[in-house]
């Protein structure tokens, strides 16, 4: 469906009048695939366009299709349904039964096309944006899933190192003084958001922006109760921050006694 919208965009397909779901008239229950397609389509087009959804019931015999009850029991919304039967398309026109099916199909097509012309078109711009955003989210999720095993391995290694440092801390303090100092680390490719009002503080690394004028829109910025844009880490105004090719980090400095 995503490819359909992307390929049709250059040809001027910017609106849609209706979204039709085809079901055999004798359907006794909806399969998991059918439910998925219905829910995925409603999420893509939006719940506000539910009056655009119609059922197209095939293999109808002139009676109300059993599929209608199934759809209602599944609590799937639709505006109307249209019965179809193409069994008489290539049949002999001398058979009265086949003529009945032919008339049924012809009238159904006329009614469907008439109702289609009365429906107000819905723009597809938002639908395309939803599809693009959904594909981007899926790609990001895939990348995150690939990074989880590596992150878990790194976390295990860090936990082992921290445990070892705690065990050896008393031995270290006997021969050296340990002090925490904030050191500057130059950056070559990445950037960091630093606060110029606080004392050598890095509020975001790596930076989520690439241009200095966009500091106000980086991830560490938020609005307080007074609707002012401040840093969620240090609490200073966004104007006190800058995009730098350096960051600051707390490190333990050992000096012999």
N, C-alpha and C positions, 0 to 999 in steps of 0.2 A: 504494500500500500504506500509506503514511503517513496519507493521508486516511481509509482504511478504519479504522485503529486509532483515529484521533482522533474520527471520527463515531460509532463504536460504543461508545466509552467511557461516554457518558452512559446507555447502555442496559444497562450491567452486563457487557459482554464483557471480563472480566479474565483469562481463561485460554484456552489453546488445547491441544487434544488431539493434533493432528497437522498437519503441513504437507505438502500433496500437490502433486506436480509431474505435470502431464498431458502425456503423450507419445503420439503415434501408434505402434502396435505395430510398424509397418514402418519406423520411423525408421532411416536408414542412417548418419547422422552428426548431431552436434549443431551448430546454428548458433551464431554469436557471440552473438546475442541470448539464446538459451536458456542458454548458459554464464554470461552476465552475470547473468541472473535467478536462476539457481541459486546462484552465489557471493554475490550481493547479499543473498539471503534467508538464507543460512547465516551471513553476517557480522551480519545484523540480529538473528537469533534466538540466535546464539552456537553455537560448535562443541560445547558441552556438551549441546546438545539434538539431536544428530544422530540419536539413536534415534527421534525424532519424525518424520523425513522418510520419506515413502512415495511410490512411483511409481504413478500411475494410467494404465494403458496402454489406449488406446482402439482400436477397430477390430480387436479380437483375434479369432482364428479357432479357439481351442482349443489352439494350440501355444504354446510359450514365445515371447514377443515378441522380435523381433530387437533392439528398443530396449534390452533388458536388457544385451546384450553391448556395445552402444555406450556405455551409461552406465558400465559397469565399466571399459571401456578408457579412458574420460575420467577415471577415478579419482574419480567423484562418489559419495559414500556415501548409502546409504538403508537403511532397516530391512527393508522388504518391498515387494512389488509386487502390484497387483490388476488383473486383466484385465477389460475391459468391452467390450461390443458392443451398441449401441442400434439396429442396423439392423432388428431385428425388432419394434421398438416399435409401429409402425403397419402391420406386414405382416399378411397373412392367416394365421390360426392353423391352416389346413389343410395348409400346406407343411411337410414334415418338417424341411427344412433351416432354415427360419425358426424352427421350434420349438426346434431345437438352439441357435441363437443366443439365443433368448429365455431358455432354461434357463441358458445360460452367463452371460448378463447378470444374471439373477435371483440365481443362486448367488454371483456376484462381489459384488453389492450386499450380500447377507447376510453374506458373509465380511468385507467391508470394515467394515460397521457393527459387527459383533461385535468385530473387532480394535480398532476405534475406542473402544469402550466399555471395553476392557481397558487402554488407555493412560492413564498418569497425567498429568493436566493440568499445563501449565507456565504460570506467571504471566507476564503481559504488561507489568508495571510497568517492568522494566528495558528491555524492547523499546521502549516509548514514550520512555523517557529517551534511548536511543540515537538514535532518530529525531529528537528535538528537538535533541540535541547535534549530530547530523550536519547538520541544516538550518542551525544557527547557524554551524557551521564553514564550510559552503558560502557563506553570506552574507558572513562575514568574509573568506574567500578572494577573493570577487568584489570586495569593497571594496579589498583589498590590490592586486589586479591593476589596478584603476583608478588607484591611487596610484603605481604603479611608474613610468609615464612622467613624471609630475610630479616624483617624487623624483630620477629620472635627470637631468632637465633642471636641477634645483636643484644637483645634485652637479657637473654640468659647469660651471655658473656659479661655484660655490665654488672649483673647481679653477683656473679662470681667475684669480679674485681672489687666491688663494694664490700662484700663480705670479707675478702682478704685484707682490704685496707682497714676495716674496723678491727680485725684481729691483730694487725701489726701496728695500730695507731699508738698504743702505749709504748711499744718499743721505740718508735720513731721519736716521740716527744721526749724521751730520755736523753737523746743525743742532739736534737735539733728543735728550733722554734718553728711552729707552723702558723703562717698568717695567710688570710684570704685577701687577695689583691685583684683589682679589675684591670685586665690587660687589653690592649688594642690589637686586633687581628686584621691585617690588610686582606682585602678581597680582590680577586682578579676578574672573575666572571659574574658572580652574584652581587647583589646589593643588599643593604640593610636599612631599616628605619631606626634612626637614633634620635634621642631626645636631647636637645641643646640646653634645656633648662635644668634637667637633672644632671647629676655628676656621672658622665660617661655611661649612659644607659642605652642598651639596645632593646627596643620594644618589639621589633618584628624582624625575624631572619629565617629564611630568605625573604626579601621584600616581595609583596604580591603585586607591585606596580613597577613600571620601567621608566616613568618620567617624573621628575621632581614636582611638577605642578599637580600631580595626582595624589600627593601625600594624604589629602583629606579623604580619599576613597580606599585607602589600604585596609586590610582586614583588622588591624588592631584598633581602628577608630570606631567609636560608637557615640550615640547621643545620650546625654544625661537627662535628668528630670527637667532641667531648664532648656532642653532642646539644643544645647550647645555640643558641638563635635569635640570630643576629648579622646585621649588614649585610654584604652581599657586596661593597660598594664601599669602605667605610671600616673595616670590621672591628669596629665598636663594637656593644654590645648593643642590641637593639631598643628597650629601655627608654630609651635615650639619644636617641631620635628622636621627632619630632613632626610633625604635619600643619599646615602653615602656608600663609598667603596671600602667600608671598614665596619667592624662590629666590635663590641666589647664583651668580655667573658670573665667570669669569676674563676680564679685559679688558686690553688694552694701553693704557697711559696715556702720552701724549707730553707732555714738558715741554721748553720751549725752553731752550737752553744760554745 
